[in-house]
Amino acid sequence: MRHLLSYTVYEDRSVLGDDARSTLDSVGADGLELLTSYDVPDPWYRWVTESVHLPYATDWMAAWEGRPYEMDDDYSRFYMFGRSREDVVANVTRAIECASVLDPAYGVFHAGDGELDGLILREPTLDGGRVIDCTAEMMNEVVSGFPGGEPPFPILFENLWWAGLRLLDDTDFRRLESRLEFDGWGICLDTGHMMNCLPGVDTEQDGIAALERIFSGYCSDLVDRVTTMHLHWSASWPYRSTFEERRPGGDLMAYISDAFGHISSIDQHMPFSDPACLRLVELLEPDFVTHEMPGSKVGMLEDFRQQRSLFP
């Protein structure tokens, strides 16, 4: 099992010091899982990157289904992968091509959709099965354009608490599996995202116990497809059960800005301190564990060190 530090091409590289490899070794990291963009990454990353996290567009279904929001080119790519199905395919293809120069072990892709005008509501405004179907349809089209009809690296579909892949049982997995037309795919299981789907998670220990029950019920096919885990916790039930729901008024961009503060209150990305979290990893036996804690204020390397220290 290899332990990765979640990082982005937008970070100040000085966080990793003058000798990034030595810094990673000092905290027990085997490398980075690097969030990439639509540009070819600086060659510097090649020597410290094990895997990538592909860019994500919050409400790409709006473009895919022909109901795009009025935005300029930069915003439309960021929030929707563009304005049309053709834009979505072109931009996701571009992201994969750019990331492939790093020769990553895998690339993570969020298999969900947060409809922009429903971001500050308690229940998703889209049907989760429909989002899974469209995710598979879109990625099939993207991958068909690569040599041999396979991606240059395995695509790992990540669960969210939005509509789409939630993985609370085998149902979502079976639906995705039945619709994908290429072999190079797997699952990235995000523990904090799953906790955000569940009622009554008030503490780290609540989340561990709830996920242990879910993982124990998984079929062997699903367990076998889990290549990596994004390991962190989120106990946001008190906030999720009390926030005031809102829809956008006249200024969509102002509403979206407010929505991302709301999202951060839900998706807390905190480092585990309870060694009981190791049971979650043992149940799924992933090849990689990505320690993903951007939500903590302590510091990226300090959080990594804390959570990594729980492992033998």
C-alpha positions in Angstrom: 0.0 0.0 0.0 1.4 3.4 -1.0 0.6 6.6 0.9 0.0 9.8 -1.2 -0.3 13.4 -0.3 -3.1 15.3 -2.0 -1.7 18.3 -3.8 -2.6 20.6 -6.7 -0.8 22.3 -9.5 -2.2 25.6 -8.0 -0.3 25.2 -4.8 2.8 27.2 -3.9 5.5 24.5 -4.4 7.6 26.1 -1.6 5.4 24.1 0.8 7.4 21.1 -0.1 10.7 22.8 0.4 13.8 22.9 -1.8 14.0 19.1 -2.0 10.4 17.9 -2.4 11.4 14.2 -2.4 13.1 14.5 1.0 10.2 16.4 2.4 7.8 13.7 1.3 10.1 11.0 2.7 10.2 12.8 6.0 6.5 12.5 6.6 6.1 9.0 5.2 4.6 10.0 1.8 5.4 7.9 -1.3 4.4 10.7 -3.6 1.6 13.1 -4.7 -1.9 12.6 -6.0 -1.9 15.8 -8.1 -4.9 17.7 -9.1 -4.2 18.8 -12.6 -5.7 21.3 -15.1 -6.1 21.8 -18.8 -2.4 22.6 -19.3 0.5 20.2 -19.5 2.0 20.1 -15.9 5.4 21.5 -15.2 8.0 18.6 -15.7 9.0 19.2 -12.0 5.9 17.2 -10.9 7.0 14.1 -12.8 9.5 13.1 -10.1 7.1 13.3 -7.2 3.7 12.4 -8.7 2.3 8.9 -8.4 -1.3 9.6 -9.5 -3.6 12.5 -10.6 -6.9 13.9 -9.8 -8.5 15.2 -13.0 -10.3 18.6 -12.9 -14.0 18.6 -12.2 -16.9 20.8 -13.3 -19.6 21.2 -10.7 -22.6 21.1 -13.0 -21.3 19.5 -16.2 -24.7 17.9 -16.7 -26.1 21.4 -17.6 -23.9 21.4 -20.7 -24.3 17.7 -21.4 -28.1 18.0 -21.5 -28.2 21.3 -23.5 -29.2 23.7 -20.7 -26.0 25.7 -20.0 -25.9 28.7 -17.8 -24.9 32.1 -19.2 -21.2 32.4 -18.4 -18.0 33.4 -20.1 -15.6 30.8 -21.5 -13.4 30.4 -18.5 -16.3 30.1 -16.1 -18.2 27.7 -18.3 -15.3 25.3 -18.5 -14.8 25.5 -14.7 -18.4 24.9 -13.8 -19.7 22.9 -16.8 -16.7 21.7 -18.9 -18.0 24.1 -21.5 -21.4 24.9 -23.1 -22.2 21.7 -25.1 -21.7 17.9 -25.2 -18.9 18.5 -27.7 -17.2 20.9 -25.2 -17.5 18.4 -22.4 -15.9 15.7 -24.4 -13.1 18.0 -25.7 -12.3 19.4 -22.3 -12.3 16.1 -20.4 -10.2 14.6 -23.2 -7.8 17.5 -22.9 -7.5 17.1 -19.2 -6.6 13.4 -19.6 -4.1 14.1 -22.3 -2.3 16.8 -20.2 -2.2 14.5 -17.1 -0.9 11.5 -19.1 2.6 13.1 -19.5 3.1 12.4 -15.8 2.5 8.6 -16.5 0.2 8.3 -13.4 -0.9 5.1 -11.9 -4.5 6.3 -12.1 -6.6 9.4 -12.5 -9.6 10.3 -10.3 -12.8 11.6 -11.7 -15.8 12.7 -9.7 -18.9 10.7 -10.8 -21.5 13.2 -9.6 -23.1 16.5 -10.4 -24.1 19.4 -8.2 -26.7 21.3 -10.1 -25.7 25.0 -9.5 -29.1 26.3 -8.6 -29.5 23.5 -6.0 -26.2 23.7 -4.2 -27.7 25.1 -1.0 -30.6 22.6 -0.8 -30.6 19.5 1.4 -31.6 17.0 -1.3 -30.1 16.7 -4.8 -32.2 18.2 -7.6 -31.1 15.5 -10.1 -31.7 11.8 -10.1 -28.6 9.9 -9.1 -29.1 7.1 -11.5 -29.4 9.5 -14.4 -26.1 11.2 -13.4 -24.4 7.8 -13.3 -25.8 6.9 -16.8 -24.6 10.2 -18.2 -21.2 9.9 -16.6 -20.7 6.5 -18.2 -22.0 7.8 -21.6 -19.7 10.8 -21.5 -16.6 8.9 -20.4 -17.3 6.1 -23.0 -17.2 8.8 -25.7 -14.0 10.4 -24.3 -12.2 7.1 -24.0 -13.2 5.9 -27.4 -11.0 8.6 -28.9 -7.8 7.1 -27.3 -5.8 4.4 -29.0 -7.4 1.0 -28.6 -10.5 2.5 -27.0 -8.7 2.6 -23.6 -7.6 5.5 -21.5 -3.8 6.2 -21.1 -4.2 5.4 -17.4 -7.1 3.9 -15.4 -9.9 6.2 -14.6 -11.1 5.9 -11.0 -14.7 7.1 -10.4 -15.0 8.9 -7.0 -18.2 9.0 -4.9 -19.7 12.3 -3.8 -22.7 13.3 -1.6 -24.3 15.0 -4.6 -26.4 13.2 -7.2 -24.5 10.3 -8.8 -22.1 7.7 -7.4 -22.6 7.5 -3.6 -21.7 3.9 -3.0 -23.8 3.5 0.1 -24.4 -0.1 -1.1 -23.7 -2.1 -4.4 -26.5 -0.5 -6.4 -24.6 2.5 -7.8 -21.5 0.4 -8.6 -23.5 -2.2 -10.5 -25.2 0.5 -12.6 -21.9 2.2 -13.5 -20.3 -1.2 -14.2 -23.0 -2.2 -16.6 -22.7 1.0 -18.6 -18.9 1.4 -19.0 -17.5 0.2 -22.3 -13.8 0.1 -21.5 -11.7 -1.9 -19.1 -9.3 0.7 -17.6 -11.5 1.9 -14.7 -11.8 1.5 -11.0 -13.2 3.2 -7.9 -11.8 5.9 -5.6 -13.6 5.5 -2.3 -13.8 8.9 -0.5 -14.6 8.4 3.2 -15.5 12.0 4.1 -17.8 12.3 1.1 -19.6 9.2 2.2 -20.0 10.5 5.7 -21.7 13.6 4.1 -24.5 11.4 2.8 -25.3 10.0 6.2 -27.6 11.3 9.0 -26.4 11.4 12.6 -22.6 11.6 12.0 -21.7 14.1 14.7 -18.2 12.8 15.5 -15.2 11.0 13.9 -16.2 7.8 15.7 -19.8 8.0 14.4 -18.4 8.2 10.9 -16.0 5.3 11.3 -18.8 3.0 12.7 -21.2 4.0 9.9 -18.7 3.4 7.1 -17.6 0.1 8.6 -21.2 -1.2 8.4 -21.4 -0.1 4.8 -18.1 -1.5 3.7 -18.8 -4.8 5.4 -21.8 -5.3 3.0 -20.0 -4.6 -0.2 -19.8 -7.3 -2.9 -16.4 -8.7 -3.7 -16.5 -7.1 -7.2 -16.8 -3.7 -5.8 -14.0 -4.2 -3.2 -11.8 -5.5 -6.0 -12.4 -2.3 -8.0 -11.3 0.0 -5.1 -7.8 1.1 -6.2 -7.5 4.0 -3.8 -9.1 5.6 -0.8 -9.3 9.3 -0.1 -9.0 9.1 3.7 -10.4 11.9 5.8 -13.5 12.5 7.9 -16.4 14.9 8.0 -18.9 15.2 10.9 -21.1 17.8 9.4 -24.5 16.4 10.3 -25.3 19.3 12.8 -24.7 21.8 10.0 -26.4 19.8 7.3 -29.6 19.4 9.4 -29.9 23.1 10.3 -28.7 25.3 7.5 -31.1 27.6 5.7 -31.9 26.4 2.2 -31.5 28.9 -0.6 -31.9 29.2 -4.4 -30.2 31.8 -6.5 -31.7 35.2 -7.0 -30.7 37.5 -9.8 -26.9 37.2 -9.4 -25.9 33.6 -10.1 -22.2 34.1 -9.6 -22.7 35.7 -6.2 -24.9 32.8 -5.2 -22.2 30.3 -6.3 -19.6 32.2 -4.2 -21.8 31.8 -1.2 -22.5 28.1 -2.1 -18.8 27.2 -1.9 -18.6 28.4 1.7 -21.6 26.2 2.3 -19.9 23.3 0.6 -16.8 23.7 2.8 -19.0 23.6 5.9 -20.3 20.2 4.7 -17.1 18.6 3.3 -14.7 19.2 6.2 -11.7 17.1 5.1 -10.4 16.5 8.6 -7.5 14.2 9.5 -8.3 11.1 11.5 -6.9 10.8 15.0 -8.7 7.6 16.0 -6.8 4.4 14.9 -10.1 2.7 14.5 -10.1 4.3 11.0 -7.6 1.6 9.9 -10.5 -0.9 9.9 -12.0 1.0 7.0 -8.7 0.6 5.0 -8.4 -3.1 6.0 -11.9 -3.9 4.7 -11.2 -2.5 1.2 -7.4 -3.2 0.9 -6.7 -0.5 -1.6 -3.3 -0.2 -3.4 -3.1 3.5 -2.5 -4.3 5.7 0.3 -4.5 9.4 -0.4 -4.5 11.6 2.7 -6.7 14.4 1.6 -7.1 17.1 4.2 -7.3 20.6 2.6 -10.0 21.6 5.1 -7.8 21.7 8.2 -6.1 24.9 9.2 -3.2 23.2 10.9 -1.2 22.6 7.7 -1.0 20.1 4.9 2.2 18.3 6.0 1.2 18.4 9.7 -2.2 16.8 8.9 -0.6 14.2 6.7 1.9 13.3 9.4 -0.8 12.9 12.0 -3.0 10.6 9.9 -0.1 8.7 8.4 1.2 8.0 12.0 -1.9 5.8 12.6 -0.6 3.2 10.1 2.0 0.6 11.0 
